[in-house]
Amino acid sequence: MKHYNVGYTTGGFDMFHIGHLNILQRAKEQCDHLIVGVSTDDLVQSYKGKTPIIPFEERIRIVEAIRYVDEVVPQISMDKYEAWEKLRFDVMFHGSDWKNSDMYNRIIEQFSQVGVDVVFLPHTEGVSSTLLSNVLHKINNEQ
């Protein structure tokens, strides 16, 4: 396994769960300094079509408290290259559920031009913020 100086990953991190922790831990195992971009409420709304249950400021505080995380930044855009221009990371980590997607194929091509690797980490099956949100809505509707 290759080791990097500065790694970067992003996410909404709504209703923080074991899948989030797994990604952060696996990413940190491969780099000295891990930067995590936490999506703003507006950005989550734009790509998921819903407002996060946990407000942005609280999601930032949660991610900052994780021992695998060295630095937290707001993710205000899905443009990963724009983030690289500001943060100059060596590798970007993402869950394997996005591997071979059109979006990430373009990101890989773009990053290959500047020597940045993209590493896909195993997706934790059986848990997601969307799943947790759906369960909460179901419980609330039954009451």
C-alpha positions in Angstrom: 0.0 0.0 0.0 1.4 3.4 -1.0 1.8 6.0 1.7 1.0 9.7 1.0 1.9 13.0 2.7 -1.5 14.8 2.4 -4.8 13.1 1.8 -8.2 14.5 1.1 -11.7 13.1 1.4 -15.2 14.7 1.4 -18.7 13.9 2.5 -21.9 15.1 3.9 -21.3 13.2 7.2 -25.0 13.5 8.1 -25.9 11.3 11.0 -22.3 10.1 11.4 -22.1 6.3 11.3 -19.6 3.4 11.1 -19.2 3.7 7.4 -18.0 7.3 7.8 -15.6 6.2 10.5 -14.3 3.4 8.3 -13.5 5.7 5.4 -11.7 8.2 7.7 -9.7 5.5 9.4 -8.7 3.8 6.2 -7.7 7.1 4.6 -5.6 8.1 7.6 -3.8 4.8 7.5 -2.5 5.8 4.0 -1.4 9.4 4.7 0.4 11.6 7.2 -2.1 14.5 7.1 -5.8 13.9 6.4 -8.0 16.9 5.3 -11.7 16.3 5.3 -14.1 18.4 3.4 -17.6 18.5 5.0 -20.3 19.5 2.6 -22.3 22.6 3.5 -26.1 22.3 3.9 -26.6 24.0 0.5 -24.2 21.7 -1.3 -25.9 18.6 0.2 -29.3 20.0 -0.9 -27.9 20.5 -4.4 -26.6 16.9 -4.9 -28.9 14.9 -2.7 -32.1 17.0 -3.0 -32.6 17.2 0.7 -31.4 19.2 3.7 -29.2 17.3 6.1 -30.7 16.3 9.4 -27.6 17.4 11.3 -26.8 21.1 10.7 -23.5 21.9 9.0 -21.8 23.5 12.1 -22.5 20.4 14.1 -21.3 18.0 11.4 -18.1 20.0 11.2 -17.6 19.7 15.0 -18.3 15.9 14.9 -15.7 15.4 12.1 -13.2 17.6 13.9 -13.4 15.4 17.0 -12.4 12.2 15.1 -8.9 11.3 15.9 -8.1 10.2 12.3 -8.8 13.7 11.0 -6.1 16.4 11.0 -7.9 19.2 9.4 -11.5 20.0 8.4 -12.6 22.4 5.7 -16.0 23.3 4.3 -16.8 21.7 1.0 -18.8 24.4 -0.9 -18.4 22.9 -4.4 -18.3 19.4 -5.9 -15.3 20.6 -8.0 -12.5 18.4 -6.5 -9.8 20.1 -8.7 -10.8 23.5 -7.3 -10.2 22.0 -3.8 -6.8 20.6 -4.9 -5.8 24.1 -6.1 -6.4 25.4 -2.6 -5.2 22.4 -0.5 -2.6 20.7 -2.7 -3.2 17.1 -1.5 -1.4 14.1 -2.9 -4.3 11.7 -2.9 -8.0 11.9 -2.8 -9.9 9.1 -1.0 -13.5 8.1 -1.8 -15.9 5.2 -1.1 -15.8 2.4 -3.7 -19.4 2.9 -4.4 -18.4 5.7 -6.8 -15.7 3.8 -8.6 -16.2 3.8 -12.4 -18.8 6.5 -12.2 -18.6 9.1 -15.0 -17.9 11.8 -12.4 -15.0 10.0 -10.8 -13.6 8.8 -14.2 -13.3 12.5 -15.1 -11.8 13.4 -11.7 -9.2 10.6 -12.1 -8.3 11.9 -15.6 -8.0 15.5 -14.3 -5.9 14.5 -11.3 -3.6 12.3 -13.4 -2.4 15.5 -15.1 -1.1 16.9 -11.8 0.1 13.7 -10.2 -2.7 13.2 -7.7 -3.9 9.7 -7.1 -7.5 8.7 -6.4 -7.9 5.8 -4.0 -11.2 4.1 -3.6 -11.9 2.6 -0.1 -14.3 -0.2 0.6 -17.9 0.9 1.1 -19.4 -0.3 4.3 -22.5 -2.3 3.3 -25.8 -2.0 5.2 -25.5 1.5 6.5 -25.9 5.0 5.0 -27.2 8.3 6.1 -30.0 8.0 3.6 -31.0 4.6 5.1 -30.9 6.1 8.6 -32.9 9.1 7.5 -35.6 6.9 5.9 -35.9 4.9 9.2 -36.3 8.1 11.2 -39.0 9.4 8.8 -40.8 6.1 9.0 -40.7 6.1 12.8 -41.9 9.7 13.0 -44.8 8.9 10.6 -45.9 6.0 12.7 -46.2 8.0 15.8 
